[in-house]
Amino acid sequence: MKSIKVFAPATVANVSCGYDVLGFAVHTPGDEVVMHLNDSKQVSLDVIEGDEGRLPRNPLQNTVSAVVINYLKHLGVEQGVSIELYKKMPFGSGLGSSSASAVAGLVGINELMGGRLSREELLPFAMEGERLACGNAHADNVAPALLGGLVLIRSYHPLDVVKLPVPEGLSCALLYPHVEIPTKEARRILKDRIHISDAVTQWGNVAGLVAGFCTGNLDLIGRSMEDVIIEPVRAMLIPYFYDMREIAIAHGALGFSISGSGPSVFALCKGEETARRVAKALENKLSSNGIGVNTYVSSINTDGPKVTALTAASH
């Protein structure tokens, strides 16, 4: 029986000022999917661990199996597939939990089917998985989870995705405070009108951030990590957000912001040592105020998903 095990990484979407158009992958945490081919001609979701019973067991409603069903339908293939999903990351965290599951499933089935589609060609399937999970087919989590590195979504119609260079020595401190902010709620509270002056500031910061990554200018990256449109609204939902920003910068971070829709926060830093120092200081701030926290330190993951085991069919 042909089988595969795939790890897909968590992601930091928006990267401060790049709402819905920027995101990068990290090395940890992430989700793991194990997939076996069989003769049933059905896609089944046989095991889910780590979700505390919160995810749907119906293959048509769960992100990981739904994208596999759509992929096989696209190929015109009737193939039996048994799926096991091992959630290794928190829900509603702003770390791209649903996108990691979808990407791991897509990479797994594509490998088992002989790699018929490129990673770029898998992206629309992953985006539809996001639509199923949170009602919006955005790509700022699934694109970096699938392609690795820092990704710019230049356009959604038509889809135009650009993988940007990542400077050496850049490290990320990532913290998930144990408070839940559903993505739908975090999108609902956003304003639908903004001042032109705020838009101009935001455009300058997005351009500066992209330029900083492309030229390896870490100080420019730090100066450009300012979001005047989304962050001020969402920061209200995150305990001690502005205190944490002050702490992060005081301990050497280049910049600090919200990961995705929150409540996770991240700080980009020069080097792993600084990132660990920042992460520890932020963890101490939350813990001392009675808030549980998961802490991760990672460089930017330029590879994306990883096949960790592949077993050929026996004869």
Secondary structure, DSSP 8 states (H G I E B T S, - for coil): --EEEEEEEEEEESTTT-TTTEEEEEEEEEEEEEEEEESSSSEEEEEEESSTT-S--STTTSHHHHHHHHHHHHHT---EEEEEEE--S-TTSSS-HHHHHHHHHHHHHHHHTTS-S-HHHHHHHHHHHHHHHHS----TTHHHHHH-SEEEEEEETTEEEEEE---TTEEEEEEEES----HHHHHHTS-S---HHHHHHHHHHHHHHHHHHHHT-HHHHHHH---SSSHHHHGGGSTTHHHHHHHHHHTT-SEEEE-TTSS-EEEEEESHHHHHHHHHHHHHHHHHTT--EEEEEEEB-SS--EEEEEE----
